[in-house]
Amino acid sequence: MRRFRRAALRVVGGVTVATMAWAMAACGTQPEEDVPQAATTDYPAYLLSGPLLTSNAGTTLGASSNAQALSARVYPGVYTPGPAGQMIPNTDLATAQVLPGENRQVVYSIAEDARFSDGVEITCTDFLLAYKAGDMAELFGSYLPLMEQVQSLDCTPGAKTFTVVFEKKMGGRWRSLFGPGEVLPAHSIARKAGMSQQQLTSALVSNDRPALADLARVWREGYNLDAFDPDLQVSAGPYRIEKVGDKGEVVLARNDSYYGDAAALERLTVWPGSVDGEQLSAATRIGVADVSGGNKRWIKSAERDRAYDLYSEPGALTDTLVLGSDGVFATKEARGQFAACVDQAAVAQASSHISGVEVAPTAAHVVSATDPMRHQLADIADPHLGVDVGIAEALRGSTVRIGYMGPDQRKADMVEAVRASCEPAGITVVDASAEGGDMATLAGIAAPGMDTMDAVLRAVDPVAEYGAMELENTETPALRNAEEQLWDEVTAVPLAAQPRSFAVDPQVSNVNVYTGLAGIGWNMDRWQMSED
């Protein structure tokens, strides 16, 4: 692999542009077929700690693998979560206005010049598809919890405005609706499925499931990166996916059709956490890295050339066991009995040990482990910390299979801690990650005949995860009611804050640490890289 050639920066019209070595291909007189193809290592590297499997964050696969880390600047949301936890309006895409009434209503106005990278306008049809995908989760294979709160989405196909009407007492966290990686190009999906625009809109409006079957398959599978289709994956953000490499790396190129500010770097490569960090740092310049998975050994060798700034902290996401709704966990009583054998403190200790970041155990669903509001929920959540063998023994003789996206030693150690704490109650916990970690494998969701998991370990966003709760607003009484409801149903067992660690080359500017779903790359289009 070739070493990345450092970028020289110039300013054009107030926008900082990286003049990279790959631009030389546009200047020569060689015939096009003689121009060498650039390697993925020719561009600045952003190394993740997890996998790169899909750019559709709304599928079970996307939700299970944290696809937002890639798709946040390819398919940006209506609101962008900021580093301090604030929700920043993405007015380049749309604006939103809340209307008073018995049912909360939000009117969205899509920017007139908002369009995809193929030149097609972004309209309410794209949002209607996102809503229908969440509403028909079984057909689409989606995981969009907040869509459960939506009563209707009123859209005249092709229009630039639409209205979302929520169920009563719902929609308090409406700003997290239509998040990163959730609003995809309806026109290119329809084209791939062999549908005309009229057929698409007719099927969406009438909930015609047979007519939507092929469309749903394309929506679910077409954005998987191991079969990248550039005609399907047209971008709505400052970056577009240019190609996918043989190690699963994704080259992002500036979307020249973007309707907002142009991305500062012309290209960068996003690498999955499965690559060898030492080999990668020897071949290219790693500008930013998420090393939350413990993949930090490469930093020492890389620092022979440069020192990295390191940032570590408990994150905004909560490591959680999402429980199935069938099999051993078919009843809420059984789910509660299992929760009684889970020792969150032991799980947090295992996570802290391997990550090097001290994280606190938590039993709160609706707020993060670091949110001061958790103290207002302590009397509801904290009684579910620790182990009550007397309750858990009602599940004696049962086997609980836990999956997660692996291999991941930190999660393996966390599952081992659960196994050890449940053993005295006669509950056998099995690490089944070798068989999968997609929530599509959860009992109650999995297709007939599939191997199923009883639980999946993943990091969840407390703000966007629990769609079925009756949460009218974000005031303390509503949060308390929601927490009580979630511990009554026990659809998930919160464990601990997710530990997050990042390494940043000091020559990369405008990097702001963020530990939510989009990660530190939430503003990667603003990153700038100076010369050594």
For each residue, the residues with C-beta under 8 A, 3 or more apart:
1: 39 41 279 283 284
2: 39 41 42 283
3: 41 282 283 284 285
4: 41 42 43 44 45 283 284 285
5: 20 21 42
6: 285 529 531 532
7: 18 19 20 44 265 529 530 531
8: 18 19 531
9: 16 17 18 19 528 529 530 531
10: 16 17 19
11: 14 15 16 17
12: 15 17
13:
14: 11
15: 11 12 261 262 264
16: 9 10 11 264 528
17: 9 10 11 12 262 264 266
18: 7 8 9 44 264 265 266 528 529
19: 7 8 9 10 23
20: 5 7 23 42 43 266 267
21: 5 24 42
22: 25 38 42 43 266 267
23: 19 20 26 27 266
24: 21 27 28
25: 22 28 35 36 38
26: 23
27: 23 24
28: 24 25 35
29:
30: 34 35
31: 34 35
32: 35
33:
34: 30 31
35: 25 28 30 31 32
36: 25
37:
38: 22 25 42 43
39: 1 2 42
40: 43 243 245 249 251 269
41: 1 2 3 4 45 269 280 283 284
42: 2 4 5 20 21 22 38 39 284
43: 4 20 22 38 40 251 265 267 268 269 284
44: 4 7 18 265 267 268 269 284 285 287 508 527 529
45: 4 41 268 269 270 271 280 284 285 286 287 289
46: 268 269 270 271 286 287 288 289 521 524
47: 271 273 275 277 280 286 288 289 290 291 295
48: 51 52 69 70 270 271 272 273 289 290 519
49: 273 290 291 292 293 295
50: 65 66 69 272 273 290 293 405
51: 48 65 248 272 273 274 405
52: 48 65 70 225 248 249 250 270 271 272
53: 61 62 65 67 224 225 226
54: 57 59 61 62 65 67 223 224 225
55: 62 67 70 71 74 75 181 223 225 233 241
56: 59 61 62 67 71 181 184 219 220 222 223
57: 54 62 63 67 68 71 75 179 180 181 182 517
58: 62 63 130 133 134 142 143 144 181 182 184
59: 54 56 62 63 67 140 141 142 143 219 220 223
60: 63 64 141 142 143 438 439 440 445
61: 53 54 56 64 65 67 141 224 438 440
62: 53 54 55 56 57 58 59 65 67 68 71 143 181 223
63: 57 58 59 60 66 67 143 439 458
64: 60 61 143 405 437 438 439 440 456 458
65: 50 51 52 53 54 61 62 405 438
66: 50 63 69 458 459 517 519
67: 53 54 55 56 57 59 61 62 63 70 71 181
68: 57 62 71 72 179 180 181 517 518 519
69: 48 50 66 72 270 290 517 518 519 521
70: 48 52 55 67 74 181 250 270 521
71: 55 56 57 62 67 68 74 75 180 181
72: 68 69 75 76 77 80 180 181 237 517 518 519 521 522 524
73: 76 237 238 239 252 263 521 522 523 524 525
74: 55 70 71 181 233 235 236 237 239 240 241 252
75: 55 57 71 72 180 181 182 183 184 235 236 237
76: 72 73 80 90 92 93 180 236 237 238
77: 72 80 90 93 178 179 180 181 182 183
78: 89 90 93 94 96 108 175 177 178 179 183
79: 87 88 89 90 175 176 179
80: 72 76 77 87 88 89 90 180 518 522 523
81: 85 86 87 88 514 516 517 518 522
82: 85 86 87 88 514 522
83: 512 513 514 522
84:
85: 81 82 316 516
86: 81 82
87: 79 80 81 82 175 176
88: 79 80 81 82
89: 78 79 80 95 96
90: 76 77 78 79 80 93 94
91: 94 95 111
92: 76 111 114 259 260 261
93: 76 77 78 90 110 111 114 122 236
94: 78 90 91 108 109 110 111 114
95: 89 91 108 109 111
96: 78 89 106 107 108 109 174 175
97: 106 107 109
98: 104 105 106 174
99: 104 105 106 107
100:
101: 104 105
102: 168
103: 151 165 166 167 168
104: 98 99 101 165 166 170 171 172 174
105: 98 99 101 163 164 165 166
106: 96 97 98 99 163 164 166 171 174 177
107: 96 97 99 161 162 163
108: 78 94 95 96 124 127 161 162 163 164
109: 94 95 96 97 160 161
110: 93 94 114 122 123 124 160 161
111: 91 92 93 94 95 114 122 259
112: 160
113: 259
114: 92 93 94 110 111 121 122 236 259
115: 119 120 121 122 257 259
116: 119 120 121 122 185 187 188 234 235 236 257
117: 234 235 236 240 255 256 257 258
118: 185 188 234 257
119: 115 116 257
120: 115 116 185 187 188 234
121: 114 115 116 160
122: 93 110 111 114 115 116 126 183 236
123: 110 126 157 158 159 160
124: 108 110 127 128 153 155 156 157 158 159 160 161 162
125: 128 129 155 157 158 186 187 197 200 201 204
126: 122 123 129 130 183 184 185 186
127: 108 124 130 131 153 155 162 178 183
128: 124 125 131 132 153 155 157 162 186 201 204 205
129: 125 126 132 133 184 186 189 200 204 219
130: 58 126 127 133 134 144 147 178 182 183 184
131: 127 128 134 135 147 150 153 164
132: 128 129 135 136 140 204 207 212
133: 58 129 130 136 137 140 142 144 147 216 219
134: 58 130 131 137 140 142 144 146 147 148 150
135: 131 132 147 150
136: 132 133 139 140 142 207 209 212 216
137: 133 134 140 141 142 143 144
138: 141
139: 136 209 212 213 216
140: 59 132 133 134 136 137 216 219 220
141: 59 60 61 137 138 216 220 440
142: 58 59 60 133 134 136 137 147 220
143: 58 59 60 62 63 64 137 439
144: 58 130 133 134 137 147 182 467
145: 148 464 465 466 467 468
146: 134 149 150 173 174 176 177 464 467
147: 130 131 133 134 135 142 144 150 177 467
148: 134 145 467 468
149: 146 166 167 170 171 467
150: 131 134 135 146 147 153 164 165 166 167 170 171 177
151: 103 165 166 167 170
152: 164 165
153: 124 127 128 131 150 162 163 164 165
154: 162 163 164 165
155: 124 125 127 128 159 162
156: 124 159 162
157: 123 124 125 128 197 201 205
158: 123 124 125 197 201
159: 123 124 155 156 162
160: 109 110 112 121 123 124
161: 107 108 109 110 124
162: 107 108 124 127 128 153 154 155 156 159
163: 105 106 107 108 153 154
164: 105 106 108 131 150 152 153 154 171 174 177
165: 103 104 105 150 151 152 153 154
166: 103 104 105 106 149 150 151 170 171 174
167: 103 149 150 151 170 171
168: 102 103
169: 470 471 472
170: 104 149 150 151 166 167 470 471 472
171: 104 106 149 150 164 166 167 174 472
172: 104 471 472 473 474 478
173: 146 176 177 463 464 471 474
174: 96 98 104 106 146 164 166 171 177
175: 78 79 87 96
176: 79 87 146 173 179 461 463 464
177: 78 106 146 147 150 164 173 174
178: 77 78 127 130 182 183
179: 57 68 77 78 79 176 182 464 517
180: 57 68 71 72 75 76 77 80 517 518
181: 55 56 57 58 62 67 68 70 71 72 74 75 77
182: 57 58 75 77 130 144 178 179
183: 75 77 78 122 126 127 130 178 236
184: 56 58 75 126 129 130 189 219 223
185: 116 118 120 126 188 189 232 234 236
186: 125 126 128 129 189 190 200
187: 116 120 125 190 191 197 200
188: 116 118 120 185 191 192 231 232 233 234
189: 129 184 185 186 192 193 215 218 219 222 232
190: 186 187 193 195 196 197 199 200 215
191: 187 188 194 195 231
192: 188 189 218 222 229 231 232
193: 189 190 214 215 217 218
194: 191 214
195: 190 191 199 200 203 211 214 215
196: 190 199 200
197: 125 157 158 187 190 200 201
198: 201 202
199: 190 195 196 202 203 211
200: 125 129 186 187 190 195 196 197 203 204 215
201: 125 128 157 158 197 198 204 205
202: 198 199 205 206 208 211
203: 195 199 200 206 208 211 212 215
204: 125 128 129 132 200 201 207 212
205: 128 157 201 202
206: 202 203
207: 132 136 204
208: 202 203 211 212
209: 136 139 212 213
210: 213
211: 195 199 202 203 208 215
212: 132 136 139 203 204 208 209 215 216
213: 139 209 210 216 217
214: 193 194 195 217 218
215: 189 190 193 195 200 203 211 212 218 219
216: 133 136 139 140 141 212 213 219 220
217: 193 213 214 220 221 222
218: 189 192 193 214 215 221 222 232
219: 56 59 129 133 140 184 189 215 216 222 223
220: 56 59 140 141 142 216 217
221: 217 218 224 227
222: 56 189 192 217 218 219 227 229 232 233
223: 54 55 56 59 62 184 219 232 233
224: 53 54 61 221 227
225: 52 53 54 55 228 241 244 248 250
226: 53 244 248
227: 221 222 224
228: 225 233 241 243 244
229: 192 222 232 233
230: 233 234 241 242 243
231: 188 191 192 234
232: 185 188 189 192 218 222 223 229
233: 55 74 188 222 223 228 229 230 240 241
234: 116 117 118 120 185 188 230 231 240
235: 74 75 116 117 239 240 241 255 258
236: 74 75 76 93 114 116 117 122 183 185
237: 72 73 74 75 76 240 255 258 525
238: 73 76 254 255 258 260 261 262 263 525
239: 73 74 235 252 253 254 255 263 524 525
240: 74 117 233 234 235 237 252 253 254 255
241: 55 74 225 228 230 233 235 244 250 251 252 253
242: 230 251 252 253 267
243: 40 228 230 250 251
244: 225 226 228 241 248 249 250 251
245: 40 248 249 250 251 269
246:
247: 271 272 274 275
248: 51 52 225 226 244 245 271 272 274 275
249: 40 52 244 245 269 270 271 272 275
250: 52 70 225 241 243 244 245 269 270
251: 40 43 241 242 243 244 245 267 268 269 270
252: 73 74 239 240 241 242 267 268 269 270 524
253: 239 240 241 242 266 267
254: 238 239 240 258 262 263 265 266 267
255: 117 235 237 238 239 240 258 263
256: 117 262
257: 115 116 117 118 119
258: 117 235 237 238 254 255 261 262 263
259: 92 111 113 114 115
260: 92 238
261: 15 92 238 258 525
262: 15 17 238 254 256 258
263: 73 238 239 254 255 258 266 524 525
264: 15 16 17 18 510 525 526 527 528
265: 7 18 43 44 254 268 525 527 528 529
266: 17 18 20 22 23 253 254 263
267: 20 22 43 44 242 251 252 253 254
268: 43 44 45 46 251 252 265 287 524 527
269: 40 41 43 44 45 46 245 249 250 251 252 284
270: 45 46 48 52 69 70 249 250 251 252 521
271: 45 46 47 48 52 247 248 249 275 280
272: 48 50 51 52 247 248 249 275
273: 47 48 49 50 51 290 293 295
274: 51 247 248
275: 47 247 248 249 271 272 279 280
276: 279 280 298
277: 47 280 281 286 289 295 296 297 298 299
278: 281 282 297 298 301 302
279: 1 275 276 282 283
280: 41 45 47 271 275 276 277 283 284 286 298
281: 277 278 284 286 298 301 302
282: 3 278 279 301
283: 1 2 3 4 41 279 280
284: 1 3 4 41 42 43 44 45 269 280 281
285: 3 4 6 44 45 505 529
286: 45 46 47 277 280 281 289 298 302 503 505
287: 44 45 46 268 504 505 507 508 527 529
288: 46 47 502 503 504 505 508 511 520 521 524 527
289: 45 46 47 48 277 286 299 308 502 503 504
290: 47 48 49 50 69 273 293 500 501 502 519 520
291: 47 49 294 295 296 299 501 502 503
292: 49 315 355 357 498 499 500 501 502
293: 49 50 273 290 355 408 409 410
294: 291 354 355 356 409 410
295: 47 49 273 277 291 298
296: 277 291 299 356 501 503
297: 277 278 300 301
298: 276 277 278 280 281 286 295 301 302
299: 277 289 291 296 302 303 308 310 503
300: 297 303
301: 278 281 282 297 298 304
302: 278 281 286 298 299 305 306 308
303: 299 300 306 307 308
304: 301
305: 302
306: 302 303 505 506 507 532
307: 303 506
308: 289 299 302 303 503 504 505 506
309: 503 504 505 506
310: 299 501 502 503 504
311: 501 502 504 513
312: 356 357 499 500 501 502
313: 357 500 513 515
314: 357 358 359 360 369 370 497 498 499 500 515
315: 292 368 370 459 497 498 499 500 515 516
316: 85 368 370 461 498 514 515 516
317: 368 459 460 461 462 497 498 515 516 517
318: 362 364 365 368 369 459 460 462 494 495 496 497 498
319: 347 351 414 457 458 459 494 495 496 497 498
320: 457 458 459 460 465 492 493 494 495
321: 342 402 418 455 456 457 492 493 495
322: 439 442 455 456 457 458 460 491 492
323: 329 335 338 442 454 455 490 491 492 493
324: 327 328 329 442 443 444 445 452 453 454 455
325: 329 330 442 443 444 445 491
326: 329 330 443 444 452
327: 324 330 443 444 452 454
328: 324 334 338 395 398 399 400 443 454
329: 323 324 325 326 334 335 338 443 444 454 455
330: 325 326 327 334 444
331: 334 335
332: 335 336 488 489 490
333: 336 337 394
334: 328 329 330 331 337 338 395 398
335: 323 329 331 332 338 339 489 490 491
336: 332 333 339 340 391 490
337: 333 334 340 341 391 392 394 395
338: 323 328 329 334 335 341 342 392 395 398 400 422 427 493
339: 335 336 342 384 490 493
340: 336 337 384 387 388 389 391 392 425
341: 337 338 387 388 389 392 395 418 421 422 424 425 427
342: 321 338 339 347 387 418 421 422 493 495
343: 346 347 386 387 417 418 421
344: 347 348 361 362 363 385 386 494 495 496
345: 348 349 361 385 386
346: 343 349 350 417 420 421
347: 319 342 343 344 350 351 361 414 417 418 495 496
348: 344 345 351 352 359 360 361 495 496 497
349: 345 346 352 353 417
350: 346 347 353 354 410 413 414 416 417
351: 319 347 348 354 355 359 410 413 414 495 496 499
352: 348 349 355 356 357 358 359 499
353: 349 350 413
354: 294 350 351 409 410 413
355: 292 293 294 351 352 359 410 499 501
356: 294 296 312 352 499 501
357: 292 312 313 314 352 499 500 501
358: 314 352
359: 314 348 351 352 355 369 496 497 498 499
360: 314 348 369 370 496 497
361: 344 345 347 348 369 385 495 496
362: 318 344 368 369 374 381 494 495 496 497
363: 344 381 382 383 384 385 487 494
364: 318 367 368 369 371 374 377 381 462 483 494
365: 318 381 462 465 466 482 483 486 487 492 494
366: 377 462 466 469 471 479 482 483 486
367: 364 371 373 374 377 462 479
368: 315 316 317 318 362 364 371 374 462 497
369: 314 318 359 360 361 362 364 374 494 496 497
370: 314 315 316 360 374 497
371: 364 367 368 374 462
372: 375
373: 367 376 377 476 479
374: 362 364 367 368 369 370 371 377 378 381
375: 372 378
376: 373 476 479 480
377: 364 366 367 373 374 380 381 479 480 483
378: 374 375 381 382
379: 382 383
380: 377 383 480 483 484 487
381: 362 363 364 365 374 377 378 384 385 483 487 494
382: 363 378 379 385
383: 363 379 380
384: 339 340 363 381 487
385: 344 345 361 363 381 382
386: 343 344 345
387: 340 341 342 343 392 421 424 425
388: 340 341 391 392
389: 340 341 392 393 424 425
390: 393
391: 336 337 340 388 394
392: 337 338 340 341 387 388 389 395 422 425 427
393: 389 390 396 425 426
394: 333 337 391
395: 328 334 337 338 341 392 398 425 426 427
396: 393 425 426 427
397: 426
398: 328 334 338 395 427 428
399: 328 427 428 429 430 454
400: 328 338 422 427 428 429 430 454 455
401: 430 432 452 453 454 455
402: 321 415 418 429 430 431 432 433 453 454 455 456 457
403: 432 433 435 436 437 438 441 453 455 456 457
404: 408 411 415 433 437 456 457 458
405: 50 51 64 65 408 433 437 438 458
406: 411 412 433 434 437
407: 412 433
408: 293 404 405 411 412 433
409: 293 294 354 412 413
410: 293 294 350 351 354 355 413 414 499
411: 404 406 408 414 415 433 457
412: 406 407 408 409 415 416 431 433
413: 350 351 353 354 409 410 416 417
414: 319 347 350 351 410 411 417 418 457 495
415: 402 404 411 412 418 419 429 431 433 457
416: 350 412 413 419 420 431
417: 343 346 347 349 350 413 414 420 421
418: 321 341 342 343 347 402 414 415 421 422 429
419: 415 416 422 423 428 429 430 431
420: 346 416 417 423
421: 341 342 343 346 387 417 418 424
422: 338 341 342 392 400 418 419 425 427 428 429
423: 419 420 426 427 428 429
424: 341 387 389 421
425: 340 341 387 389 392 393 395 396 422
426: 393 395 396 397 423
427: 338 341 392 395 396 398 399 400 422 423
428: 398 399 400 419 422 423
429: 399 400 402 415 418 419 422 423
430: 399 400 401 402 419
431: 402 412 415 416 419 434
432: 401 402 403 435 436 451 453
433: 402 403 404 405 406 407 408 411 412 415 436 437
434: 406 431
435: 403 432 441 451 453
436: 403 432 433 441 451 453
437: 64 403 404 405 406 433 441 453 456 457 458
438: 60 61 64 65 403 405 441 456
439: 60 63 64 143 322 442 445 456 458
440: 60 61 64 141 445 446 447 450
441: 403 435 436 437 438 445 446 450 451 452 453 456
442: 322 323 324 325 439 445 446 452 453 454 455 456
443: 324 325 326 327 328 329 446 452 453 454
444: 324 325 326 327 329 330
445: 60 324 325 439 440 441 442
446: 440 441 442 443 450 451 452 453
447: 440 450
448:
449:
450: 440 441 446 447
451: 432 435 436 441 446
452: 324 326 327 401 441 442 443 446
453: 324 401 402 403 432 435 436 437 441 442 443 446 456
454: 323 324 327 328 329 399 400 401 402 442 443
455: 321 322 323 324 329 400 401 402 403 442 493
456: 64 321 322 402 403 404 437 438 439 441 442 453
457: 319 320 321 322 402 403 404 411 414 415 437 495
458: 63 64 66 319 320 322 404 405 437 439
459: 66 315 317 318 319 320 498
460: 317 318 320 322 465 492
461: 176 316 317 464 465 516 517
462: 317 318 364 365 366 367 368 371 465 466
463: 173 176
464: 145 146 173 176 179 461 517
465: 145 320 365 460 461 462 492
466: 145 365 366 462 469 471 482 486 491 492
467: 144 145 146 147 148 149
468: 145 148
469: 366 466 482 485 486
470: 169 170 478 481 482 485
471: 169 170 172 173 366 466 474 478 479 481 482
472: 169 170 171 172 478
473: 172 478
474: 172 173 471 478 479
475: 478 479
476: 373 376 479 480
477: 480 481
478: 172 470 471 472 473 474 475 481 482
479: 366 367 373 376 377 471 474 475 476 482 483
480: 376 377 380 476 477 483 484
481: 470 471 477 478 484 485
482: 365 366 466 469 470 471 478 479 485 486
483: 364 365 366 377 380 381 479 480 486 487
484: 380 480 481 487 488
485: 469 470 481 482 488 489
486: 365 366 466 469 482 483 489 490 491 492
487: 363 365 380 381 384 483 484 490
488: 332 484 485
489: 332 335 485 486
490: 323 332 335 336 339 486 487 493
491: 322 323 325 335 466 486
492: 320 321 322 323 365 460 465 466 486
493: 320 321 323 338 339 342 455 490
494: 318 319 320 344 362 363 364 365 369 381
495: 318 319 320 321 342 344 347 348 351 361 362 414 457
496: 318 319 344 347 348 351 359 360 361 362 369
497: 314 315 317 318 319 348 359 360 362 368 369 370
498: 292 314 315 316 317 318 319 359 459 515
499: 292 312 314 315 351 352 355 356 357 359 410
500: 290 292 312 313 314 315 357 515
501: 290 291 292 296 310 311 312 355 356 357
502: 288 289 290 291 292 310 311 312 513 520
503: 286 288 289 291 296 299 308 309 310
504: 287 288 289 308 309 310 311 508 511 520
505: 285 286 287 288 306 308 309 508 529
506: 306 307 308 309
507: 287 306 529 530 531 532
508: 44 287 288 504 505 511 527 528 529
509: 527 528 529 530
510: 264 523 526 527 528
511: 288 504 508 520 527
512: 83 520 522 523
513: 83 311 313 502 520
514: 81 82 83 316 518 519 520 522
515: 313 314 315 316 317 498 500 519
516: 81 85 315 316 317 461 519 522
517: 57 66 68 69 72 81 179 180 317 461 464
518: 68 69 72 80 81 180 514 521 522
519: 48 66 68 69 72 290 514 515 516 522
520: 288 290 502 504 511 512 513 514
521: 46 69 70 72 73 270 288 518 524
522: 72 73 80 81 82 83 512 514 516 518 519
523: 73 80 510 512 526 527
524: 46 72 73 239 252 263 268 288 521 527
525: 73 237 238 239 261 263 264 265
526: 264 510 523
527: 44 264 265 268 287 288 508 509 510 511 523 524
528: 9 16 18 264 265 508 509 510
529: 6 7 9 18 44 265 285 287 505 507 508 509
530: 7 9 507 509
531: 6 7 8 9 507
532: 6 306 507
